[in-house]
Amino acid sequence: MIFDMSITISIGKSGRLVVPKAIRTLLGLREGARLRLEVSAGKFEAVPEPDDVTILMKDGFPVITRGPKRKKGETAKAIKADRELRAASITARRNMK
């Protein structure tokens, strides 16, 4: 899925940026998520790095088999995010044809 959003934030002490909750929710970011900063033409872009998670099907159900420990409810969110990412990839490939 492609989303457009623009929010103005301030740089805090020690150069820290706070990613607003609306954006964290939209991108499925949680505490400990990794972002890669890319700098080009006087701008930077924060690109989420994928979690080190493996989802396997067991008895017909998707199961997270490795990765960071998750709080209650986050497993379903991770599976949903993986499903949405795969659907967006399929849609993007179809639109390229």
Sequence and secondary structure as in RCSB ss.txt:
>XXXX:A:sequence
MIFDMSITISIGKSGRLVVPKAIRTLLGLREGARLRLEVSAGKFEAVPEPDDVTILMKDGFPVITRGPKRKKGET
AKAIKADRELRAASITARRNMK
>XXXX:A:secstr
            GGG     HHHHHHHT  TT  EEEEEETTEEEEEE   S EEEEETTEEEEEESS   TTHH
HHHHHHHHHHHHHHHHHHHHH 
